[in-house]
Amino acid sequence: MKPTDISAPGYFHKVVDCQWACPAHTPVPEYIRLIAAGRYGDAYMINWKSNVFPGILGRTCDRPCEPACRRVRVEEEPVAICRLKRVAADYKDDVKGRMPQPSPTKNGKRIALVGAGPASLTVARDLAPLGYDCVVFDGDKHAGGMMRTQIPKFRLPDSVIDEETNYVLDLGVEFRGGTRIDSMKALLAEDYDAIVVGSGAPRGRDLDIPGRKEAAANIHIGIDWLSSVSFDHIHTIGKRVIVLGGGNTAMDCCRSARRLGGEDVKVVVRSGFDEMKASPWEKEDAAREGIPIHNFLVPKEFLHDGGKLTGVVFEKVKAEYDAKGRRKLVPAGEPDVTFACDDVLVAVGQENAFPWIERDAGIDFDEWGMPKVDKVTFQSSHPKVFFGGDAAFGPKNIIWAVAHGHEVAVSIDKMLHGENIADRPLPAVQVVNQKMGIHEWSYKNEVMPDERYAVPHRDNASALSSIKAEVELGFDPNLALAEAGRCLNCDVETVFSAPLCIECDACVDVCPMDCITFTDNGEEDDLRQRLRAPALNLTQDIYVADGLKTGRIMAKDEDVCLHCGLCAERCPTGAWDMNKFFLEVTHAGPACR
Amino acid sequence: MTYLAKPKFHHPSLPKNAIGFTRRDYEASTSTLCAGCGHDSISAAIIEAAFELSIEPHRVAKISGIGCSSKTPDYFLGASHGFNSVHGRMPSVLTGANLANRDLIYLGVSGDGDSASIGFGQFAHALRRGVNMVYIVENNGVYGLTKGQFSATADRGSKSKKGVFNTDNSIDLVSIALQLGATFVARSFSGDKSQLVPLIKAAIQHRGAAFIDVISPCIAFNNHAGSTKSLEYVRAHNEAVNALDVMIGRDPITVNYAPGKVVSVTQHDGTVLNLRKINDEYDPGDRLAAMNFLQKHAALGQIVTGLLYVDSEADDLHSNFNTVSTPLNQLDTAALCPGSVTLETINDSLR
């Protein structure tokens, strides 16, 4: 194998699994250490810079970081990264003074942003302080988009949305609430320098099976119903409710229904339990509220009597896998199942819809009605029009919308400075020694097995009595400190210097995870088998260094390294050192140009 | 060194041995030796050997004297018996323990100061008597605990860290062990576990006095240019005569060797030692030749390592003394005091 180039920004970034997995590449271990130090405001600002909505994401993020967490590989449960983020938001002091100020001078460029959801607000956050005139349009009176309309208040209170959307709008962003954009052509005619489409994926899929029309009064599209609930237009639902669908919207629907009078609420899903799209913790939350989930049932017919829904008939299916491992649901050959009900909520998926973009406005669409958008620059076929969030590539989640927003802002900033937007900026990287004394490091390197701490919940009875009472209470500072202590500080990297190494084996002997091997070089496949512990996790790199006196190489499997620094403590010559790797994605501004 | 205990975490694929222990189960408290100490590597090699042999930790007694080396039994086999004795007196304490309970595995750990100076006489007599033990000397050529004076094994002409040349002749413990009749004699290097671990395993399986001289560079006081016991010097002058594969009892022998290249030695317990020859003229069964070979190569400035001599038919102190086969602590009153009738019979036989 070739020696590893640890100066490439991507190498250590990949070792910080959480930050690598995060679409916005938030420096997770850095802010967790700040939380442990009680510096909640500092932890919040690191988050805010990177993901714009720490309080919102700390409650609702899909947390791609957590399955990636190294604790999963060395223990079992990941660090509760998402809920620690919320701690930063809950316990920070007033951070208004630390926010960027509205630009005193404008640069004369005008940006229109369609939809006041996370993608548009991120673009505005990045561009407004640079002097851009940002105008955000939304059909609703308040900013927030789907964060406000589709996420139930018992998961995300309005106060949190207000606070964090206001931080953006206070940067001198013009918000035109209650102004729905109905024509792209008209908007283009207003001669903005750039237009950002962040209008989400606003259309819920329907279910066209017999009885749909006849029983329409009691059949509701999930996301529409959720926004009606959130706008206080709907206050009740029938006693017996069936929720169709297995995603997070279905979980929000069933839990909302429980709070609006649904006593017998059940979720019915086509797939098996494990294949459901809903996040495991959202399924757990539904289960905690006494909502059963029935799997492998495909809706066949809505039963109705005199225009009133009476039940749903389901066909039993089973999963079969073809030679390529693709799943197919085939009839199980068992009798149909009928559940009686008063209302049905259909949460079987969301679609993009752009009825307001004229097809001759200069924006190309593909055969599925999706705009053709560049995956890196987010530019459409119209050079002035950019897409971000769910509007760009279909439904994902908030953190992806934020990541898109940053990229859109970079594209616009470069474009309006006459630069090639395909040239993307590298991230800013720092690598700094962490040694404080003979056996002292700037971080807590004493790692031990420690199970994940549970977030306290409101008791069921009081939670179910209100549609607005937040269920999760969040970690208190003591629990947060304990949970923060589980972080393995994967951003404090083991850095090896071959010229200093005397090959005494001290690091090999002391490494608790058998990560380090001194051996003859070879091809990667062969080398992986020959290490002290075979390196079978191919998603994790092998750190190789040559230039040793014996002609061997040092090979370190990054897979389960605890970043405990014992190799550096035991090294007599300082050939091993612990260096903190800090990576920040370059946002719009002079640094990206 | 480090003050931190090694985390309890281990690699997910960490294997278990025949009695269900992992290598980590043979570890002990955190070493307080200097960072990079060769002794820590030897401790790691002992851990590895005990793990691979599936030794029950409570069947081992670790006995040591005084010095950096003699601290190390605290850092391996934490669940075994231990006795940290007076300076240079490990061999007699070990001999006594062995006489009292012949069923345990005796691991004597000593250093060049402990064995070649203050305990030189003890070293000689334990080997001479053929005590069934593994006697490991962690040999760094300096007194590390008192900041690096030459020890008795430092080579004449080698240079101290302060720049002083050694004017005394050195004691070669391996040559003396051969002369005194040790029945398993080896030399190795802390920086080469692939050689050291099989030697320790073979020594544990050997019946009789097994002696291993392990050159163990002192990183703090004897790892500089001019030292003949530095990592670099030993690597450059290491002359391995053979490479050892230890085949335990029922293990299927899967290694294929080129004919003529291997000497197989079956020990009393059925363990097969396959010695792959590196030096063709070397015969580990010939004590006289071994002694000559060592002297010849020492004169050339080479450090001969490997399994230098083994007598697979060796007896030990117990068979020489014809002692009772049961450990003393298992002898009950009936066995120890067979009664007046038996006494009469014995007395009658002596009239």
Chai-1 contact restraints between the chains, C-beta under 6 A:
chainA,res_idxA,chainB,res_idxB,connection_type,confidence,min_distance_angstrom,max_distance_angstrom,comment,restraint_id
A,V74,B,F9,contact,1.0,0.0,6.0,A-B,restraint_1
A,H439,B,Y3,contact,1.0,0.0,6.0,A-B,restraint_2
A,E446,B,L4,contact,1.0,0.0,6.0,A-B,restraint_3
A,V447,B,P7,contact,1.0,0.0,6.0,A-B,restraint_4
A,M448,B,P7,contact,1.0,0.0,6.0,A-B,restraint_5
A,P449,B,K8,contact,1.0,0.0,6.0,A-B,restraint_6
A,I502,B,L231,contact,1.0,0.0,6.0,A-B,restraint_7
A,C504,B,G36,contact,1.0,0.0,6.0,A-B,restraint_8
A,D505,B,S41,contact,1.0,0.0,6.0,A-B,restraint_9
A,A506,B,G36,contact,1.0,0.0,6.0,A-B,restraint_10
A,D509,B,D40,contact,1.0,0.0,6.0,A-B,restraint_11
A,D509,B,A44,contact,1.0,0.0,6.0,A-B,restraint_12
A,P512,B,K6,contact,1.0,0.0,6.0,A-B,restraint_13
A,P512,B,P7,contact,1.0,0.0,6.0,A-B,restraint_14
A,P512,B,F9,contact,1.0,0.0,6.0,A-B,restraint_15
A,M513,B,H11,contact,1.0,0.0,6.0,A-B,restraint_16
A,D514,B,H11,contact,1.0,0.0,6.0,A-B,restraint_17
A,A533,B,H11,contact,1.0,0.0,6.0,A-B,restraint_18
A,A533,B,S13,contact,1.0,0.0,6.0,A-B,restraint_19
A,L562,B,P7,contact,1.0,0.0,6.0,A-B,restraint_20
A,L562,B,F9,contact,1.0,0.0,6.0,A-B,restraint_21
A,C564,B,P7,contact,1.0,0.0,6.0,A-B,restraint_22
A,L566,B,T2,contact,1.0,0.0,6.0,A-B,restraint_23
A,E569,B,T2,contact,1.0,0.0,6.0,A-B,restraint_24
A,R570,B,T2,contact,1.0,0.0,6.0,A-B,restraint_25
A,R570,B,A35,contact,1.0,0.0,6.0,A-B,restraint_26
A,P572,B,A35,contact,1.0,0.0,6.0,A-B,restraint_27
A,P572,B,G36,contact,1.0,0.0,6.0,A-B,restraint_28
A,P572,B,I219,contact,1.0,0.0,6.0,A-B,restraint_29
